[in-house]
Amino acid sequence: MTHETPKSGHGGGIDLPPEVVEAAGDTGIELPDGSLAWSPTQCVQLIDSLHGTKIAIPEAELYRSRAIGLVPLYQGWNCERTPGETATDYALRSRDLALARVTTLVDEIFVVLHFDDQRDAA
C-alpha cells in the first residue's frame, strides 16, 4: 500500500516509526488533499530517519513554490519493486533513489513523498 506523508504518526493506515514523525515534525506545507510537501533539505532528514525500517518510497511528486502557494509540476519519480527483490532491498533502493533525486533539487521545489510499509510483501 502506498501512503502519503502523514502529519502525525498515522499516514492513511501506515504507522510510521516515531523517529520518522519526529524528523518530519510539522514543518511541511500542507496541500489541499492533506498531504505534506517538504523542502529538499527536510526530505533528506526524513529519508535518513527511515534507516533500519522496511519502509519504501515508491513515488514522489514535485511542487514549485510560488506567491499563490505550491504549484504542481506534474513531475516526480517512481520506483517499482523488481521480481524477487526482498522488502529490505526494495526499501533501501527506493530510499537511495529518493535521496539521489532530492539532493539535486533547488530550494524552491517541494516534494511529497509516498510511503509503502510493505506489509503485503512476500
C-alpha angles and dihedrals in degrees: 000000000000120000133183124238111290129226090215136013091299125072110180094308100331118107108211118207113265092247090059093051090046092050091049096045115169093296096110123101111249116230124208091261091057097252121126128235121204137195117253091257092053090048091056090054091047094048091047089053090061091068111130095022133100092229110131130199103221096173147003137197126213128222132182122222112239134165089263093052133264114346120200115243092197087229134109138111143271131211116193125195113251123226111276094012113138120236090246093051092047092049091051094045094047092048092047089053092048091049092049091050099046093048089062095054126102121237095257091063119087126195134213107204120203120211134209117195090194094222087149094051116123 
